[in-house]
Amino acid sequence: MTKVKEKFPPGSYCIEDSVGYLLARSRTKLAKRVDSKLAAHDITSAQGAVVMMLASGNFSTAAELSRELYLDSASMTRMVDRLQKRGMLVRKPRGDDRRVIDLHLTETGAALAEQLPTLYSVVLNQSFADFSAEEVTTLKSLLRKLLDSNAGDTPVAEKNDK
C-alpha cells in the first residue's frame, strides 16, 4: 500500500482557507441565488433539485433522492410532502412491488422542470462571470475528481436508515 502524502497537515489548518469550508460557502451562495430566482415559484433550491432529478428520469424514489442529495429520510419525506402539497409531484405504488413508492412529476412539476435549466443557467452565468471558460472546465473536472475519489463513502442517509 502506498503512503498518502498529506496535503493538509493538521497543524496548518485554518477554517477560512479550508477546501471544505470554501466548497460549503460556495454552495450556500449558489443556493441562495437559486432560492431568490425560485421564490416566484414558491419552492426552494433543494426542492428545485428534487424536481430536476425526477425530471431526469434517473431517480424515482425518495430513498434514491436521499442518497444522491445526502439527506436523511425524514428531511426527504418532508420535502416530498411539501412538493406534493404544491401539486408538483404525486406518490404512486410501484406496480411490481407495492412496498416501493415511486415519485412522479405532475403536469405542473414537469412544466417547472422545463423552466429550471434556464433559471439555473442565469444563476451560473452570474456567479461565474469572472471565470474564463477554461477555468469553469477545470473546476468541473476537479470537482468530478473529488467526487470520484470519495465514491466509496456511505452517505449519511444510508447510515441513518440502518
Backbone as JSON Lines, residues from 0, in Angstrom:
{"i":0,"aa":"M","n":[0.84,-1.17,0.0],"ca":[0.0,0.0,0.0],"c":[0.89,1.24,0.0]}
{"i":1,"aa":"T","n":[0.55,2.21,-0.83],"ca":[1.35,3.42,-0.9],"c":[0.91,4.39,0.19]}
{"i":2,"aa":"K","n":[1.88,5.12,0.7],"ca":[1.59,6.1,1.73],"c":[1.08,7.38,1.06]}
{"i":3,"aa":"V","n":[-0.01,7.91,1.59],"ca":[-0.59,9.13,1.06],"c":[0.14,10.32,1.66]}
{"i":4,"aa":"K","n":[0.62,11.19,0.79],"ca":[1.31,12.39,1.26],"c":[0.25,13.4,1.71]}
{"i":5,"aa":"E","n":[0.42,13.9,2.91],"ca":[-0.54,14.87,3.45],"c":[-0.45,16.2,2.71]}
{"i":6,"aa":"K","n":[-1.58,16.6,2.16],"ca":[-1.66,17.9,1.5],"c":[-2.2,18.96,2.46]}
{"i":7,"aa":"F","n":[-2.8,18.47,3.56],"ca":[-3.41,19.35,4.54],"c":[-2.93,18.96,5.94]}
{"i":8,"aa":"P","n":[-1.7,19.32,6.3],"ca":[-1.18,18.96,7.62],"c":[-2.05,19.54,8.73]}
{"i":9,"aa":"P","n":[-2.39,18.75,9.76],"ca":[-3.28,19.2,10.83],"c":[-2.83,20.51,11.5]}
{"i":10,"aa":"G","n":[-1.56,20.7,11.69],"ca":[-1.07,21.9,12.36],"c":[-1.25,23.17,11.57]}
{"i":11,"aa":"S","n":[-1.54,23.05,10.27],"ca":[-1.66,24.25,9.44],"c":[-3.12,24.57,9.08]}
{"i":12,"aa":"Y","n":[-4.07,23.87,9.71],"ca":[-5.48,24.03,9.37],"c":[-6.0,25.41,9.75]}
{"i":13,"aa":"C","n":[-6.67,26.04,8.81],"ca":[-7.31,27.35,9.02],"c":[-8.68,27.28,8.36]}
{"i":14,"aa":"I","n":[-9.75,27.47,9.11],"ca":[-11.11,27.29,8.59],"c":[-11.36,28.13,7.34]}
{"i":15,"aa":"E","n":[-10.95,29.38,7.33],"ca":[-11.23,30.25,6.19],"c":[-10.5,29.82,4.92]}
{"i":16,"aa":"D","n":[-9.46,28.99,5.08],"ca":[-8.69,28.51,3.94],"c":[-8.96,27.03,3.66]}
{"i":17,"aa":"S","n":[-9.89,26.45,4.4],"ca":[-10.21,25.03,4.25],"c":[-10.98,24.78,2.96]}
{"i":18,"aa":"V","n":[-10.58,23.75,2.23],"ca":[-11.27,23.4,0.99],"c":[-12.74,23.09,1.28]}
{"i":19,"aa":"G","n":[-12.99,22.34,2.35],"ca":[-14.37,22.01,2.72],"c":[-15.2,23.25,3.0]}
{"i":20,"aa":"Y","n":[-14.63,24.18,3.76],"ca":[-15.31,25.43,4.07],"c":[-15.6,26.22,2.8]}
{"i":21,"aa":"L","n":[-14.61,26.34,1.94],"ca":[-14.78,27.1,0.7],"c":[-15.84,26.46,-0.21]}
{"i":22,"aa":"L","n":[-15.84,25.12,-0.29],"ca":[-16.86,24.43,-1.08],"c":[-18.25,24.68,-0.48]}
{"i":23,"aa":"A","n":[-18.36,24.54,0.84],"ca":[-19.65,24.73,1.51],"c":[-20.16,26.16,1.33]}
{"i":24,"aa":"R","n":[-19.28,27.15,1.51],"ca":[-19.7,28.56,1.34],"c":[-20.12,28.84,-0.1]}
{"i":25,"aa":"S","n":[-19.37,28.28,-1.05],"ca":[-19.71,28.48,-2.46],"c":[-21.07,27.88,-2.77]}
{"i":26,"aa":"R","n":[-21.31,26.67,-2.28],"ca":[-22.59,26.02,-2.49],"c":[-23.73,26.83,-1.86]}
{"i":27,"aa":"T","n":[-23.49,27.34,-0.66],"ca":[-24.52,28.14,0.02],"c":[-24.85,29.4,-0.79]}
{"i":28,"aa":"K","n":[-23.83,30.06,-1.29],"ca":[-24.08,31.28,-2.08],"c":[-24.85,30.98,-3.37]}
{"i":29,"aa":"L","n":[-24.48,29.87,-4.03],"ca":[-25.22,29.48,-5.24],"c":[-26.66,29.15,-4.89]}
{"i":30,"aa":"A","n":[-26.86,28.41,-3.8],"ca":[-28.22,28.03,-3.39],"c":[-29.06,29.27,-3.06]}
{"i":31,"aa":"K","n":[-28.46,30.26,-2.42],"ca":[-29.19,31.49,-2.1],"c":[-29.62,32.21,-3.38]}
{"i":32,"aa":"R","n":[-28.74,32.24,-4.36],"ca":[-29.1,32.88,-5.64],"c":[-30.23,32.12,-6.32]}
{"i":33,"aa":"V","n":[-30.14,30.81,-6.3],"ca":[-31.21,29.98,-6.89],"c":[-32.5,30.19,-6.1]}
{"i":34,"aa":"D","n":[-32.41,30.21,-4.77],"ca":[-33.6,30.44,-3.94],"c":[-34.3,31.74,-4.33]}
{"i":35,"aa":"S","n":[-33.52,32.79,-4.57],"ca":[-34.14,34.07,-4.92],"c":[-34.86,33.98,-6.27]}
{"i":36,"aa":"K","n":[-34.3,33.21,-7.2],"ca":[-34.96,33.03,-8.51],"c":[-36.19,32.14,-8.4]}
{"i":37,"aa":"L","n":[-36.13,31.14,-7.51],"ca":[-37.24,30.19,-7.37],"c":[-38.37,30.71,-6.48]}
{"i":38,"aa":"A","n":[-38.14,31.82,-5.79],"ca":[-39.17,32.36,-4.9],"c":[-40.47,32.61,-5.66]}
{"i":39,"aa":"A","n":[-40.37,33.0,-6.9],"ca":[-41.58,33.25,-7.72],"c":[-42.38,31.97,-7.94]}
{"i":40,"aa":"H","n":[-41.72,30.82,-7.82],"ca":[-42.39,29.53,-7.99],"c":[-42.75,28.9,-6.66]}
{"i":41,"aa":"D","n":[-42.46,29.6,-5.57],"ca":[-42.77,29.15,-4.21],"c":[-42.11,27.82,-3.85]}
{"i":42,"aa":"I","n":[-40.88,27.63,-4.32],"ca":[-40.09,26.47,-3.91],"c":[-38.67,26.9,-3.61]}
{"i":43,"aa":"T","n":[-37.94,26.03,-2.94],"ca":[-36.55,26.31,-2.58],"c":[-35.6,25.65,-3.59]}
{"i":44,"aa":"S","n":[-34.32,25.98,-3.47],"ca":[-33.33,25.36,-4.35],"c":[-33.28,23.85,-4.12]}
{"i":45,"aa":"A","n":[-33.43,23.41,-2.88],"ca":[-33.43,21.97,-2.58],"c":[-34.62,21.29,-3.24]}
{"i":46,"aa":"Q","n":[-35.78,21.92,-3.18],"ca":[-36.97,21.36,-3.84],"c":[-36.81,21.38,-5.35]}
{"i":47,"aa":"G","n":[-36.19,22.43,-5.87],"ca":[-35.92,22.5,-7.3],"c":[-35.01,21.37,-7.75]}
{"i":48,"aa":"A","n":[-34.03,21.03,-6.91],"ca":[-33.14,19.92,-7.23],"c":[-33.92,18.61,-7.32]}
{"i":49,"aa":"V","n":[-34.86,18.41,-6.42],"ca":[-35.69,17.19,-6.46],"c":[-36.5,17.15,-7.74]}
{"i":50,"aa":"V","n":[-37.1,18.27,-8.1],"ca":[-37.89,18.34,-9.34],"c":[-37.02,18.0,-10.54]}
{"i":51,"aa":"M","n":[-35.82,18.59,-10.6],"ca":[-34.91,18.33,-11.72],"c":[-34.47,16.87,-11.77]}
{"i":52,"aa":"M","n":[-34.18,16.31,-10.61],"ca":[-33.72,14.92,-10.57],"c":[-34.84,13.96,-11.0]}
{"i":53,"aa":"L","n":[-36.06,14.24,-10.59],"ca":[-37.18,13.4,-11.04],"c":[-37.38,13.57,-12.55]}
{"i":54,"aa":"A","n":[-37.24,14.79,-13.04],"ca":[-37.41,15.05,-14.47],"c":[-36.34,14.34,-15.3]}
{"i":55,"aa":"S","n":[-35.17,14.13,-14.71],"ca":[-34.08,13.47,-15.45],"c":[-34.4,12.02,-15.77]}
{"i":56,"aa":"G","n":[-35.29,11.42,-14.97],"ca":[-35.62,10.01,-15.17],"c":[-34.62,9.07,-14.52]}
{"i":57,"aa":"N","n":[-33.58,9.6,-13.87],"ca":[-32.56,8.76,-13.24],"c":[-32.91,8.4,-11.8]}
{"i":58,"aa":"F","n":[-33.93,9.02,-11.25],"ca":[-34.33,8.79,-9.87],"c":[-35.85,8.69,-9.82]}
{"i":59,"aa":"S","n":[-36.36,7.8,-8.97],"ca":[-37.82,7.69,-8.91],"c":[-38.36,7.51,-7.5]}
{"i":60,"aa":"T","n":[-37.49,7.32,-6.51],"ca":[-37.98,7.14,-5.14],"c":[-37.32,8.15,-4.21]}
{"i":61,"aa":"A","n":[-37.97,8.36,-3.07],"ca":[-37.41,9.26,-2.06],"c":[-36.07,8.72,-1.55]}
{"i":62,"aa":"A","n":[-35.94,7.4,-1.43],"ca":[-34.68,6.81,-0.95],"c":[-33.54,7.11,-1.91]}
{"i":63,"aa":"E","n":[-33.78,7.0,-3.21],"ca":[-32.74,7.31,-4.2],"c":[-32.35,8.78,-4.12]}
{"i":64,"aa":"L","n":[-33.34,9.65,-3.99],"ca":[-33.08,11.08,-3.9],"c":[-32.31,11.4,-2.62]}
{"i":65,"aa":"S","n":[-32.67,10.75,-1.52],"ca":[-31.97,10.96,-0.25],"c":[-30.49,10.63,-0.37]}
{"i":66,"aa":"R","n":[-30.21,9.49,-0.99],"ca":[-28.81,9.09,-1.15],"c":[-28.05,10.08,-2.03]}
{"i":67,"aa":"E","n":[-28.65,10.49,-3.13],"ca":[-27.96,11.39,-4.06],"c":[-27.76,12.79,-3.47]}
{"i":68,"aa":"L","n":[-28.74,13.27,-2.73],"ca":[-28.67,14.63,-2.17],"c":[-28.08,14.66,-0.76]}
{"i":69,"aa":"Y","n":[-27.74,13.48,-0.24],"ca":[-27.14,13.36,1.08],"c":[-28.05,13.94,2.15]}
{"i":70,"aa":"L","n":[-29.32,13.55,2.11],"ca":[-30.31,13.97,3.09],"c":[-30.83,12.76,3.84]}
{"i":71,"aa":"D","n":[-31.18,12.95,5.09],"ca":[-31.78,11.84,5.82],"c":[-33.21,11.64,5.33]}
{"i":72,"aa":"S","n":[-33.76,10.46,5.6],"ca":[-35.08,10.12,5.05],"c":[-36.19,11.01,5.59]}
{"i":73,"aa":"A","n":[-36.09,11.46,6.83],"ca":[-37.14,12.33,7.38],"c":[-37.17,13.68,6.66]}
{"i":74,"aa":"S","n":[-35.99,14.24,6.38],"ca":[-35.93,15.51,5.65],"c":[-36.49,15.35,4.24]}
{"i":75,"aa":"M","n":[-36.14,14.23,3.59],"ca":[-36.65,13.99,2.24],"c":[-38.16,13.83,2.26]}
{"i":76,"aa":"T","n":[-38.68,13.13,3.24],"ca":[-40.13,12.94,3.34],"c":[-40.83,14.29,3.47]}
{"i":77,"aa":"R","n":[-40.3,15.16,4.32],"ca":[-40.9,16.5,4.47],"c":[-40.85,17.28,3.15]}
{"i":78,"aa":"M","n":[-39.73,17.17,2.44],"ca":[-39.6,17.89,1.17],"c":[-40.6,17.35,0.14]}
{"i":79,"aa":"V","n":[-40.72,16.03,0.07],"ca":[-41.67,15.42,-0.87],"c":[-43.1,15.81,-0.48]}
{"i":80,"aa":"D","n":[-43.39,15.83,0.82],"ca":[-44.72,16.25,1.28],"c":[-45.04,17.67,0.8]}
{"i":81,"aa":"R","n":[-44.06,18.57,0.93],"ca":[-44.28,19.97,0.51],"c":[-44.5,20.06,-1.0]}
{"i":82,"aa":"L","n":[-43.7,19.33,-1.76],"ca":[-43.86,19.36,-3.22],"c":[-45.2,18.74,-3.64]}
{"i":83,"aa":"Q","n":[-45.62,17.7,-2.95],"ca":[-46.91,17.09,-3.25],"c":[-48.04,18.07,-2.91]}
{"i":84,"aa":"K","n":[-47.92,18.74,-1.79],"ca":[-48.94,19.73,-1.38],"c":[-49.06,20.86,-2.39]}
{"i":85,"aa":"R","n":[-47.93,21.23,-3.01],"ca":[-47.93,22.3,-4.02],"c":[-48.33,21.8,-5.4]}
{"i":86,"aa":"G","n":[-48.63,20.51,-5.5],"ca":[-49.08,19.95,-6.77],"c":[-47.97,19.68,-7.77]}
{"i":87,"aa":"M","n":[-46.73,19.56,-7.28],"ca":[-45.59,19.33,-8.18],"c":[-45.35,17.85,-8.47]}
{"i":88,"aa":"L","n":[-45.71,16.99,-7.52],"ca":[-45.49,15.56,-7.71],"c":[-46.57,14.75,-7.02]}
{"i":89,"aa":"V","n":[-46.64,13.48,-7.39],"ca":[-47.54,12.52,-6.74],"c":[-46.74,11.28,-6.39]}
{"i":90,"aa":"R","n":[-47.23,10.58,-5.38],"ca":[-46.66,9.29,-4.98],"c":[-47.54,8.19,-5.54]}
{"i":91,"aa":"K","n":[-46.91,7.17,-6.11],"ca":[-47.66,6.03,-6.64],"c":[-46.93,4.74,-6.29]}
{"i":92,"aa":"P","n":[-47.66,3.74,-5.78],"ca":[-47.01,2.45,-5.52],"c":[-46.51,1.85,-6.83]}
{"i":93,"aa":"R","n":[-45.34,1.24,-6.77],"ca":[-44.77,0.59,-7.94],"c":[-45.6,-0.65,-8.25]}
{"i":94,"aa":"G","n":[-45.94,-0.85,-9.5],"ca":[-46.8,-1.96,-9.91],"c":[-46.29,-3.33,-9.51]}
{"i":95,"aa":"D","n":[-44.99,-3.6,-9.68],"ca":[-44.45,-4.93,-9.41],"c":[-44.07,-5.12,-7.94]}
{"i":96,"aa":"D","n":[-44.03,-4.03,-7.17],"ca":[-43.7,-4.12,-5.75],"c":[-44.36,-2.95,-5.04]}
{"i":97,"aa":"R","n":[-45.53,-3.19,-4.51],"ca":[-46.32,-2.12,-3.91],"c":[-45.68,-1.51,-2.66]}
{"i":98,"aa":"R","n":[-44.62,-2.15,-2.13],"ca":[-43.91,-1.58,-0.99],"c":[-43.07,-0.38,-1.42]}
{"i":99,"aa":"V","n":[-42.73,-0.32,-2.69],"ca":[-41.92,0.78,-3.22],"c":[-42.86,1.87,-3.73]}
{"i":100,"aa":"I","n":[-42.63,3.09,-3.26],"ca":[-43.44,4.23,-3.69],"c":[-42.61,5.08,-4.65]}
{"i":101,"aa":"D","n":[-43.07,5.14,-5.9],"ca":[-42.4,5.96,-6.89],"c":[-42.96,7.37,-6.85]}
{"i":102,"aa":"L","n":[-42.1,8.33,-7.16],"ca":[-42.49,9.73,-7.24],"c":[-42.59,10.12,-8.7]}
{"i":103,"aa":"H","n":[-43.67,10.79,-9.05],"ca":[-43.9,11.21,-10.43],"c":[-44.24,12.69,-10.45]}
{"i":104,"aa":"L","n":[-43.62,13.43,-11.36],"ca":[-43.97,14.83,-11.53],"c":[-45.36,14.95,-12.11]}
{"i":105,"aa":"T","n":[-46.11,15.92,-11.63],"ca":[-47.4,16.25,-12.23],"c":[-47.13,17.13,-13.44]}
{"i":106,"aa":"E","n":[-48.18,17.52,-14.13],"ca":[-48.01,18.45,-15.26],"c":[-47.38,19.75,-14.77]}
{"i":107,"aa":"T","n":[-47.8,20.21,-13.6],"ca":[-47.25,21.44,-13.02],"c":[-45.76,21.25,-12.72]}
{"i":108,"aa":"G","n":[-45.39,20.12,-12.12],"ca":[-44.0,19.83,-11.81],"c":[-43.15,19.7,-13.06]}
{"i":109,"aa":"A","n":[-43.7,19.04,-14.08],"ca":[-42.97,18.87,-15.34],"c":[-42.78,20.22,-16.04]}
{"i":110,"aa":"A","n":[-43.79,21.08,-15.96],"ca":[-43.67,22.41,-16.58],"c":[-42.58,23.22,-15.87]}
{"i":111,"aa":"L","n":[-42.53,23.12,-14.55],"ca":[-41.48,23.81,-13.81],"c":[-40.11,23.24,-14.17]}
{"i":112,"aa":"A","n":[-40.02,21.92,-14.26],"ca":[-38.74,21.26,-14.6],"c":[-38.21,21.76,-15.95]}
{"i":113,"aa":"E","n":[-39.1,22.08,-16.86],"ca":[-38.67,22.6,-18.17],"c":[-38.07,24.01,-18.05]}
{"i":114,"aa":"Q","n":[-38.54,24.78,-17.06],"ca":[-38.06,26.14,-16.86],"c":[-36.75,26.21,-16.07]}
{"i":115,"aa":"L","n":[-36.51,25.21,-15.25],"ca":[-35.37,25.26,-14.33],"c":[-34.0,25.33,-15.0]}
{"i":116,"aa":"P","n":[-33.73,24.6,-16.07],"ca":[-32.39,24.72,-16.67],"c":[-32.03,26.15,-17.08]}
{"i":117,"aa":"T","n":[-32.99,26.88,-17.61],"ca":[-32.74,28.27,-17.99],"c":[-32.46,29.12,-16.75]}
{"i":118,"aa":"L","n":[-33.26,28.91,-15.71],"ca":[-33.07,29.65,-14.47],"c":[-31.7,29.35,-13.87]}
{"i":119,"aa":"Y","n":[-31.32,28.08,-13.81],"ca":[-30.02,27.7,-13.27],"c":[-28.89,28.28,-14.13]}
{"i":120,"aa":"S","n":[-29.07,28.3,-15.43],"ca":[-28.05,28.87,-16.32],"c":[-27.83,30.35,-16.03]}
{"i":121,"aa":"V","n":[-28.91,31.09,-15.78],"ca":[-28.8,32.51,-15.44],"c":[-27.97,32.68,-14.17]}
{"i":122,"aa":"V","n":[-28.3,31.89,-13.15],"ca":[-27.57,31.98,-11.88],"c":[-26.1,31.62,-12.07]}
{"i":123,"aa":"L","n":[-25.83,30.54,-12.79],"ca":[-24.45,30.12,-13.0],"c":[-23.67,31.15,-13.82]}
{"i":124,"aa":"N","n":[-24.3,31.72,-14.84],"ca":[-23.63,32.74,-15.63],"c":[-23.29,33.97,-14.79]}
{"i":125,"aa":"Q","n":[-24.19,34.36,-13.88],"ca":[-23.91,35.48,-12.98],"c":[-22.77,35.12,-12.02]}
{"i":126,"aa":"S","n":[-22.85,33.93,-11.46],"ca":[-21.88,33.51,-10.44],"c":[-20.48,33.3,-11.0]}
{"i":127,"aa":"F","n":[-20.39,32.89,-12.24],"ca":[-19.09,32.59,-12.85],"c":[-18.69,33.63,-13.9]}
{"i":128,"aa":"A","n":[-19.23,34.82,-13.79],"ca":[-18.95,35.88,-14.77],"c":[-17.46,36.22,-14.85]}
{"i":129,"aa":"D","n":[-16.76,36.11,-13.73],"ca":[-15.34,36.46,-13.7],"c":[-14.42,35.29,-14.03]}
{"i":130,"aa":"F","n":[-15.0,34.15,-14.41],"ca":[-14.23,32.95,-14.76],"c":[-14.14,32.82,-16.27]}
{"i":131,"aa":"S","n":[-13.02,32.33,-16.75],"ca":[-12.91,32.01,-18.18],"c":[-13.59,30.65,-18.4]}
{"i":132,"aa":"A","n":[-13.88,30.36,-19.66],"ca":[-14.46,29.05,-19.99],"c":[-13.53,27.93,-19.55]}
{"i":133,"aa":"E","n":[-12.24,28.14,-19.71],"ca":[-11.25,27.12,-19.32],"c":[-11.26,26.91,-17.8]}
{"i":134,"aa":"E","n":[-11.41,27.98,-17.04],"ca":[-11.45,27.86,-15.58],"c":[-12.68,27.08,-15.14]}
{"i":135,"aa":"V","n":[-13.81,27.33,-15.78],"ca":[-15.03,26.59,-15.44],"c":[-14.84,25.11,-15.77]}
{"i":136,"aa":"T","n":[-14.26,24.82,-16.91],"ca":[-13.99,23.42,-17.3],"c":[-13.05,22.76,-16.3]}
{"i":137,"aa":"T","n":[-12.0,23.47,-15.89],"ca":[-11.05,22.93,-14.91],"c":[-11.75,22.69,-13.57]}
{"i":138,"aa":"L","n":[-12.55,23.65,-13.12],"ca":[-13.25,23.5,-11.85],"c":[-14.17,22.27,-11.89]}
{"i":139,"aa":"K","n":[-14.93,22.12,-12.95],"ca":[-15.82,20.96,-13.07],"c":[-15.02,19.66,-13.07]}
{"i":140,"aa":"S","n":[-13.89,19.65,-13.75],"ca":[-13.04,18.46,-13.8],"c":[-12.51,18.13,-12.4]}
{"i":141,"aa":"L","n":[-12.07,19.14,-11.68],"ca":[-11.56,18.93,-10.33],"c":[-12.65,18.45,-9.37]}
{"i":142,"aa":"L","n":[-13.84,19.01,-9.5],"ca":[-14.95,18.59,-8.64],"c":[-15.36,17.15,-8.94]}
{"i":143,"aa":"R","n":[-15.35,16.77,-10.22],"ca":[-15.64,15.37,-10.58],"c":[-14.58,14.44,-10.0]}
{"i":144,"aa":"K","n":[-13.33,14.87,-10.05],"ca":[-12.24,14.07,-9.49],"c":[-12.43,13.9,-7.99]}
{"i":145,"aa":"L","n":[-12.82,14.97,-7.3],"ca":[-13.08,14.9,-5.86],"c":[-14.23,13.94,-5.58]}
{"i":146,"aa":"L","n":[-15.29,14.04,-6.35],"ca":[-16.43,13.12,-6.18],"c":[-16.01,11.67,-6.42]}
{"i":147,"aa":"D","n":[-15.25,11.45,-7.48],"ca":[-14.79,10.09,-7.79],"c":[-13.9,9.53,-6.69]}
{"i":148,"aa":"S","n":[-13.05,10.38,-6.1],"ca":[-12.14,9.89,-5.07],"c":[-12.87,9.58,-3.77]}
{"i":149,"aa":"N","n":[-14.09,10.04,-3.64],"ca":[-14.9,9.78,-2.45],"c":[-16.12,8.91,-2.77]}
{"i":150,"aa":"A","n":[-16.09,8.24,-3.9],"ca":[-17.24,7.47,-4.36],"c":[-17.63,6.34,-3.43]}
{"i":151,"aa":"G","n":[-16.69,5.77,-2.68],"ca":[-16.99,4.64,-1.81],"c":[-17.58,5.02,-0.47]}
{"i":152,"aa":"D","n":[-17.65,6.31,-0.18],"ca":[-18.18,6.74,1.12],"c":[-19.67,6.42,1.21]}
{"i":153,"aa":"T","n":[-20.11,6.04,2.41],"ca":[-21.52,5.76,2.65],"c":[-22.22,7.06,3.01]}
{"i":154,"aa":"P","n":[-23.24,7.44,2.24],"ca":[-23.97,8.69,2.56],"c":[-24.63,8.6,3.93]}
{"i":155,"aa":"V","n":[-24.82,9.76,4.56],"ca":[-25.43,9.84,5.88],"c":[-26.83,9.25,5.88]}
{"i":156,"aa":"A","n":[-27.56,9.39,4.78],"ca":[-28.92,8.86,4.7],"c":[-28.9,7.34,4.85]}
{"i":157,"aa":"E","n":[-27.91,6.68,4.26],"ca":[-27.82,5.23,4.37],"c":[-27.41,4.84,5.77]}
{"i":158,"aa":"K","n":[-26.51,5.57,6.4],"ca":[-26.06,5.26,7.75],"c":[-27.23,5.39,8.73]}
{"i":159,"aa":"N","n":[-28.05,6.44,8.56],"ca":[-29.15,6.68,9.47],"c":[-30.31,5.72,9.26]}
{"i":160,"aa":"D","n":[-30.43,5.15,8.07],"ca":[-31.53,4.24,7.77],"c":[-31.27,2.84,8.27]}
{"i":161,"aa":"K","n":[-30.05,2.53,8.69],"ca":[-29.7,1.16,9.11],"c":[-30.08,0.92,10.55]}
